């Protein structure tokens, strides 16, 4: 999963989260609509419509990612159009769990077609493991 951030100056940073299949649902992904029992909710998410969380739910990315201490950092580009350069990428090396049911929701939320471009040349970018 790629999470793209943009600050008020237009600078971009991306966090790449890797997953392993698990028997336990990933609560964060469930809040985003992966594996929910309501297909209408999932389709609204896919169409970028606003959906309201239950008052007891808070979407807190830090709760799930702050415990990961090892990552790879490099300056690259976004992997989908407009493919902006100079993006600070952080690839988390510790994988989170995802159920097969949640994984099956990727085409429901994003469609079968892919907007991801192919592998690009390195352009002498430095990679730093932290």
N, C-alpha and C positions, 0 to 999 in steps of 0.2 A: 504494500500500500504506500502511495506517495502522498505526503501532506505538504502543500506548498503554502508558504507564508510570504506576505508582502508588507513592508513597513511603510510609513507615511512618505518616504522619499522614493518609493518604487523599487527598493532593493529586495531581491528574492532569496529565500532560503527554502530548501526542500529537506524533508525528513523521510527516509525510506525505511519502512517497517517490514520485516520479514516474518513469515508465519510457518508453523508446523501444524499438521493435522493433530487434533486433540479430541478427547471425548467430552471435554468441558466447553460450554459456549463462551465465546469472548464477549463480555458484557459491553465493552466499548463498541464493537462492531454491531451488536444487537441494537444499541441506541441509534446507530446510523442506518438501521433498516435491514441488516444482513440476517436472514433467517427468521424474520418476523412472520407471524401467522396471518397478517393482514396484507394481501397483495396490493390493495389500493394505496396503503401507506408507502410501500416500496416503490410503486409507480410514481407517486407524488415526489418522492425523493429523487427518482431518476429524472423527472422533468424539472428539477431544480426549484420545485415549489417549497414554500415555507411550511414546515411541519412543527407542531408544538409538542414538546416533551411533557410528560406528566409532571406535576409540580414537585414530586419527590425525586425526579431524575435531574441530574446535572451532568452536562457533557464536559468532562474534565480530562483532557488528553494527558496532562501531567501525572494524574493518578496512575495511569497505565505505563507511561514511558520514563518517568523520573528514576525508576529503579534500575534502568539499563545504563551501565557505566562504560561500555566499550563500543566504539563506533569508528567508522572510516570517514574521513573528511576530504573533500576535493572541491574544486571550483569547476563547474560544468555548465550544463544547459538543461532546460525543461525538456522532457521527453515527448511532449505533445505540442501541437501548434499553439502559439507562434514560435516555439523552440528558442526562447530567450537565452542568451549567454550570460555569463557571470553570476550564476546561481551557486550559492554556498550549499553544498550537499552534505548531509550527515546520514550515513547508512548504519543503522543500528545492528550490531552483531549478534545480540541475543534475540532469539525468535519468540514471538508470542503464539499462543494457541488459537486455533480456529477449527470449528467442527466442519464436517463435510457439508452439512446442511447450509451453514453460513457461506462456505466457499461456493456452493451451487447458486447463491444469490448474486454473484458478480454479473453474470449476463442479464439477470432480471433488472439490476440497477443501472448497468452501463451498456446493455445491448450486446449483441453478438459481434458487431463490427468493432474494429479496433482503430483508435486514433493514435496509436503509439508508433513512433518511427523506429527504424532498424538501428542496429548497433553503429555507433559513430566512431571515428578515429580519435585517438587519445589526445592529439595536439600537444604532446609533451606536458600534460597536466600532472602536477604532483599529487600523490595520494598519501595521506597521513593516517596511520592507525593509532587511535588513542584509546 
